[in-house]
Amino acid sequence: MPNPPIILCIGGHDPSGGAGILADAEAIRAAGGFAVTVITALTDQDTCGLRQLYPQPPAQIAAQCQALIADSAPSVIKIGLLGSAAAAAVVSELHDAHPTLPLILDPVLATGCGQAVADAALLRELRERLIPRCTLITPNVPEAVALTTHMSSPAELSARVLALGSRWALITGTHAATAQVTNRLYGADGSEQAWEWPRLPNDYHGSGCTLTSAIAVRLALGMPLVDAVAAAQQFTWESLQAAFRSGRCQLTPNRFQHCFSA
């Protein structure tokens, strides 16, 4: 049996297990990959929300990333919660040293409960340095608006997001007040594709982490990007449909729903 592809996940630790690095590792393992991880921020949170964010030292983040790249030779880097502008700068510098590694960014700017986790300095670092190095970014509509500082039609918003420099942008429609969730993928080459998913009735903790990690591992497995995005959405929707209650508030996606369906 061949070794699984390695994904370097750089993001925050969620003690509840619903989001963050633990969610990344589950989504990646469920698809046949393996996650090596670097924590950018510890958090005091549960399924009901975030109480405190503890960014980790940038030098520590850089050293661990470099050690894992040298040891495990990851195929893709998946980025989640950064927690500070300094952490974002570390990732940009890391990519400059390893420019062939695809960067897949989930620009986590707020928790699932709406609590902000990005200040003006981090937003500036994302816009000016990190996003131009990305193969794909996966903002929801509020995140896309925050990154571009402009509320507009989906077409204009996508153009503004792509103007930040990523080669692809998947803008998810989970926050819209519609019966269907519409996710739109835009390419710098002018291509566009949309998918519609039945809106599920609950609130979920870690859906964005699940989706972006599921895309990253499928790219590492050799899928073309559009196919990886389509398959990852299906996986994420099924994980949410089978979500379970691990705490008092938001539900936790069941990323191993097919493994434990019996």
Kinemage of the C-alpha trace (Angstrom):
@kinemage 1
@onewidth
@group {chain A} dominant
@subgroup {mainchain}
@vectorlist {calphas} color= white
{ca met a 1} P 0.000 0.000 0.000
{ca pro a 2} L 1.468 3.418 -0.927
{ca asn a 3} L 2.075 5.987 1.767
{ca pro a 4} L -0.686 8.592 2.144
{ca pro a 5} L 0.018 12.105 0.889
{ca ile a 6} L 1.166 14.480 3.618
{ca ile a 7} L -0.627 17.788 4.192
{ca leu a 8} L 0.980 20.466 6.368
{ca cys a 9} L -1.833 22.111 8.324
{ca ile a 10} L -1.074 25.478 9.902
{ca gly a 11} L -3.847 26.748 12.157
{ca gly a 12} L -5.369 27.121 15.574
{ca his a 13} L -6.178 24.506 18.192
{ca asp a 14} L -9.840 24.178 19.164
{ca pro a 15} L -10.133 22.216 22.433
{ca ser a 16} L -13.689 21.157 21.561
{ca gly a 17} L -12.392 19.257 18.512
{ca gly a 18} L -15.021 20.653 16.167
{ca ala a 19} L -12.777 23.071 14.294
{ca gly a 20} L -9.118 23.944 13.873
{ca ile a 21} L -6.247 21.508 13.615
{ca leu a 22} L -8.257 18.527 14.886
{ca ala a 23} L -10.907 19.109 12.222
{ca asp a 24} L -8.200 19.401 9.571
{ca ala a 25} L -6.617 16.114 10.596
{ca glu a 26} L -9.962 14.286 10.598
{ca ala a 27} L -11.017 15.543 7.172
{ca ile a 28} L -7.633 14.706 5.691
{ca arg a 29} L -7.435 11.230 7.216
{ca ala a 30} L -10.997 10.444 6.111
{ca ala a 31} L -9.912 10.997 2.486
{ca gly a 32} L -6.772 8.906 2.759
{ca gly a 33} L -4.203 11.597 3.533
{ca phe a 34} L -2.203 12.352 6.658
{ca ala a 35} L -1.878 15.702 8.439
{ca val a 36} L 1.235 17.085 10.072
{ca thr a 37} L 0.364 20.146 12.100
{ca val a 38} L 1.670 23.465 13.385
{ca ile a 39} L -0.430 25.419 15.874
{ca thr a 40} L -0.526 29.179 15.354
{ca ala a 41} L -2.797 29.940 18.298
{ca leu a 42} L -4.184 28.185 21.313
{ca thr a 43} L -7.772 29.054 22.154
{ca asp a 44} L -10.129 28.996 25.096
{ca gln a 45} L -13.343 27.926 23.377
{ca asp a 46} L -16.073 25.324 23.199
{ca thr a 47} L -19.074 24.681 20.957
{ca cys a 48} L -20.719 27.857 22.300
{ca gly a 49} L -17.971 30.306 21.348
{ca leu a 50} L -14.504 31.717 21.832
{ca arg a 51} L -13.388 33.293 25.100
{ca gln a 52} L -9.698 33.924 24.495
{ca leu a 53} L -7.083 33.611 21.743
{ca tyr a 54} L -3.426 32.952 22.547
{ca pro a 55} L -1.194 33.531 19.475
{ca gln a 56} L 2.004 31.476 19.492
{ca pro a 57} L 5.501 32.938 18.964
{ca pro a 58} L 6.259 33.465 15.258
{ca ala a 59} L 9.762 31.994 15.578
{ca gln a 60} L 8.281 28.840 17.066
{ca ile a 61} L 5.764 28.559 14.203
{ca ala a 62} L 8.503 29.051 11.611
{ca ala a 63} L 10.860 26.507 13.174
{ca gln a 64} L 8.202 23.811 13.404
{ca cys a 65} L 7.020 24.387 9.826
{ca gln a 66} L 10.581 24.147 8.545
{ca ala a 67} L 11.218 20.958 10.533
{ca leu a 68} L 8.080 19.272 9.191
{ca ile a 69} L 8.776 20.247 5.584
{ca ala a 70} L 12.301 18.858 5.864
{ca asp a 71} L 11.125 15.658 7.562
{ca ser a 72} L 7.786 14.832 5.924
{ca ala a 73} L 7.886 16.540 2.500
{ca pro a 74} L 4.210 17.624 2.438
{ca ser a 75} L 2.431 17.937 -0.904
{ca val a 76} L 0.143 20.833 0.071
{ca ile a 77} L 0.009 23.469 2.824
{ca lys a 78} L -3.424 24.143 4.286
{ca ile a 79} L -3.782 27.347 6.326
{ca gly a 80} L -6.547 28.110 8.809
{ca leu a 81} L -6.670 30.442 11.806
{ca leu a 82} L -3.482 32.513 11.921
{ca gly a 83} L -4.178 34.651 14.971
{ca ser a 84} L -1.658 37.391 14.198
{ca ala a 85} L -0.066 39.325 11.364
{ca ala a 86} L 3.303 37.911 12.426
{ca ala a 87} L 2.060 34.350 11.873
{ca ala a 88} L 0.804 35.294 8.402
{ca ala a 89} L 4.206 36.780 7.601
{ca val a 90} L 5.869 33.511 8.663
{ca val a 91} L 3.731 31.559 6.192
{ca ser a 92} L 4.507 33.995 3.372
{ca glu a 93} L 8.230 33.656 4.052
{ca leu a 94} L 7.870 29.874 4.262
{ca his a 95} L 6.284 29.801 0.832
{ca asp a 96} L 9.046 31.976 -0.594
{ca ala a 97} L 11.477 29.260 0.525
{ca his a 98} L 9.252 26.494 -0.940
{ca pro a 99} L 7.452 28.149 -3.870
{ca thr a 100} L 6.272 24.911 -5.501
{ca leu a 101} L 4.105 23.942 -2.526
{ca pro a 102} L 0.447 24.889 -3.136
{ca leu a 103} L -1.069 27.108 -0.433
{ca ile a 104} L -4.765 26.547 0.326
{ca leu a 105} L -6.108 29.271 2.632
{ca asp a 106} L -9.254 29.276 4.718
{ca pro a 107} L -9.166 32.963 5.751
{ca val a 108} L -10.585 32.567 9.261
{ca leu a 109} L -11.616 36.072 10.292
{ca ala a 110} L -14.341 35.157 12.768
{ca thr a 111} L -15.580 32.143 14.706
{ca gly a 112} L -18.715 30.265 13.727
{ca cys a 113} L -20.499 32.358 16.370
{ca gly a 114} L -19.328 35.575 14.715
{ca gln a 115} L -16.514 36.574 17.085
{ca ala a 116} L -13.667 38.403 15.309
{ca val a 117} L -10.238 36.699 15.308
{ca ala a 118} L -8.419 39.017 12.883
{ca asp a 119} L -7.293 42.606 13.455
{ca ala a 120} L -6.431 45.274 10.885
{ca ala a 121} L -2.763 44.257 10.793
{ca leu a 122} L -3.615 40.638 9.974
{ca leu a 123} L -6.082 41.676 7.283
{ca arg a 124} L -3.403 43.863 5.710
{ca glu a 125} L -0.866 41.021 5.800
{ca leu a 126} L -3.369 38.669 4.162
{ca arg a 127} L -4.203 41.123 1.384
{ca glu a 128} L -0.704 42.295 0.630
{ca arg a 129} L 1.484 39.216 1.125
{ca leu a 130} L -0.202 35.884 1.809
{ca ile a 131} L -3.184 35.768 -0.553
{ca pro a 132} L -1.044 36.597 -3.646
{ca arg a 133} L 0.915 33.407 -2.903
{ca cys a 134} L -2.185 31.184 -2.677
{ca thr a 135} L -3.430 28.606 -5.137
{ca leu a 136} L -6.930 28.759 -3.608
{ca ile a 137} L -8.709 30.767 -0.926
{ca thr a 138} L -12.104 29.762 0.485
{ca pro a 139} L -13.817 32.758 2.122
{ca asn a 140} L -17.488 32.865 2.951
{ca val a 141} L -19.281 36.012 1.795
{ca pro a 142} L -18.672 38.031 5.018
{ca glu a 143} L -14.972 37.114 4.872
{ca ala a 144} L -14.776 38.090 1.205
{ca val a 145} L -16.385 41.430 2.023
{ca ala a 146} L -13.942 41.996 4.902
{ca leu a 147} L -10.960 41.182 2.690
{ca thr a 148} L -12.077 43.481 -0.127
{ca thr a 149} L -13.784 46.140 2.069
{ca his a 150} L -16.610 46.155 -0.450
{ca met a 151} L -20.131 44.714 -0.490
{ca ser a 152} L -21.253 44.020 -4.043
{ca ser a 153} L -22.827 41.480 -6.379
{ca pro a 154} L -21.302 37.982 -6.446
{ca ala a 155} L -19.579 38.693 -9.767
{ca glu a 156} L -18.029 41.970 -8.606
{ca leu a 157} L -17.093 40.519 -5.228
{ca ser a 158} L -15.351 37.596 -6.912
{ca ala a 159} L -13.394 39.966 -9.137
{ca arg a 160} L -12.261 41.940 -6.115
{ca val a 161} L -11.234 38.763 -4.279
{ca leu a 162} L -9.268 37.463 -7.271
{ca ala a 163} L -7.638 40.878 -7.639
{ca leu a 164} L -5.907 40.145 -4.319
{ca gly a 165} L -3.810 37.620 -6.243
{ca ser a 166} L -4.982 34.069 -5.532
{ca arg a 167} L -5.297 31.860 -8.606
{ca trp a 168} L -8.682 30.513 -7.478
{ca ala a 169} L -11.370 31.630 -5.036
{ca leu a 170} L -14.223 29.524 -3.686
{ca ile a 171} L -16.769 31.894 -2.121
{ca thr a 172} L -19.234 29.984 0.024
{ca gly a 173} L -22.806 31.079 0.581
{ca thr a 174} L -23.529 29.626 4.001
{ca his a 175} L -24.478 33.026 5.484
{ca ala a 176} L -27.141 33.887 2.904
{ca ala a 177} L -30.804 33.771 3.937
{ca thr a 178} L -31.757 31.321 1.182
{ca ala a 179} L -33.171 27.796 1.013
{ca gln a 180} L -30.098 26.659 -0.915
{ca val a 181} L -26.424 27.237 -0.139
{ca thr a 182} L -24.671 28.399 -3.308
{ca asn a 183} L -20.894 28.044 -3.475
{ca arg a 184} L -19.107 29.725 -6.379
{ca leu a 185} L -15.628 28.908 -7.670
{ca tyr a 186} L -13.831 31.586 -9.671
{ca gly a 187} L -10.545 31.270 -11.533
{ca ala a 188} L -8.077 33.976 -12.455
{ca asp a 189} L -8.513 32.736 -16.047
{ca gly a 190} L -12.141 33.918 -15.982
{ca ser a 191} L -13.704 30.519 -15.348
{ca glu a 192} L -16.684 30.216 -13.019
{ca gln a 193} L -18.632 27.303 -11.595
{ca ala a 194} L -21.422 27.122 -9.020
{ca trp a 195} L -22.882 24.379 -6.849
{ca glu a 196} L -26.122 24.414 -4.868
{ca trp a 197} L -26.640 22.421 -1.674
{ca pro a 198} L -29.809 22.014 0.428
{ca arg a 199} L -29.453 24.206 3.499
{ca leu a 200} L -29.228 22.116 6.655
{ca pro a 201} L -31.237 23.199 9.708
{ca asn a 202} L -28.572 23.531 12.416
{ca asp a 203} L -25.463 25.543 13.285
{ca tyr a 204} L -22.151 23.754 12.884
{ca his a 205} L -18.676 24.151 14.361
{ca gly a 206} L -15.856 23.575 11.884
{ca ser a 207} L -17.565 23.447 8.495
{ca gly a 208} L -15.012 25.773 6.872
{ca cys a 209} L -12.056 23.802 8.246
{ca thr a 210} L -13.649 20.602 6.960
{ca leu a 211} L -14.219 21.960 3.462
{ca thr a 212} L -10.790 23.509 2.956
{ca ser a 213} L -8.909 20.511 4.352
{ca ala a 214} L -11.004 18.181 2.203
{ca ile a 215} L -9.996 20.188 -0.863
{ca ala a 216} L -6.313 20.212 0.134
{ca val a 217} L -6.066 16.446 0.535
{ca arg a 218} L -7.834 15.786 -2.753
{ca leu a 219} L -5.383 18.062 -4.531
{ca ala a 220} L -2.557 16.118 -2.888
{ca leu a 221} L -4.134 12.904 -4.168
{ca gly a 222} L -3.891 14.266 -7.710
{ca met a 223} L -7.421 15.508 -8.415
{ca pro a 224} L -7.796 18.523 -10.715
{ca leu a 225} L -8.780 21.569 -8.683
{ca val a 226} L -12.385 21.838 -9.899
{ca asp a 227} L -12.966 18.127 -9.220
{ca ala a 228} L -11.338 18.436 -5.787
{ca val a 229} L -13.599 21.360 -4.898
{ca ala a 230} L -16.712 19.469 -6.033
{ca ala a 231} L -15.818 16.276 -4.145
{ca ala a 232} L -14.866 18.192 -0.995
{ca gln a 233} L -18.234 19.968 -0.953
{ca gln a 234} L -20.039 16.637 -1.141
{ca phe a 235} L -17.916 15.282 1.710
{ca thr a 236} L -18.535 18.380 3.817
{ca trp a 237} L -22.292 18.397 3.240
{ca glu a 238} L -22.513 14.730 4.247
{ca ser a 239} L -20.366 15.397 7.332
{ca leu a 240} L -22.735 18.190 8.376
{ca gln a 241} L -25.836 16.147 7.627
{ca ala a 242} L -24.487 13.449 9.965
{ca ala a 243} L -23.277 15.935 12.610
{ca phe a 244} L -23.566 15.056 16.283
{ca arg a 245} L -23.851 16.973 19.527
{ca ser a 246} L -20.551 17.003 21.411
{ca gly a 247} L -21.452 20.076 23.477
{ca arg a 248} L -24.324 22.395 24.332
{ca cys a 249} L -24.323 24.647 21.267
{ca gln a 250} L -23.099 24.173 17.681
{ca leu a 251} L -23.057 20.648 16.270
{ca thr a 252} L -19.812 18.889 15.356
{ca pro a 253} L -19.395 17.568 11.796
{ca asn a 254} L -19.091 13.790 11.586
{ca arg a 255} L -16.115 13.558 9.269
{ca phe a 256} L -15.958 9.784 9.647
{ca gln a 257} L -19.659 9.226 8.992
{ca his a 258} L -19.010 6.466 6.434
{ca cys a 259} L -16.559 4.676 8.731
{ca phe a 260} L -18.976 4.467 11.646
{ca ser a 261} L -22.326 4.358 9.849
{ca ala a 262} L -23.020 0.861 11.171
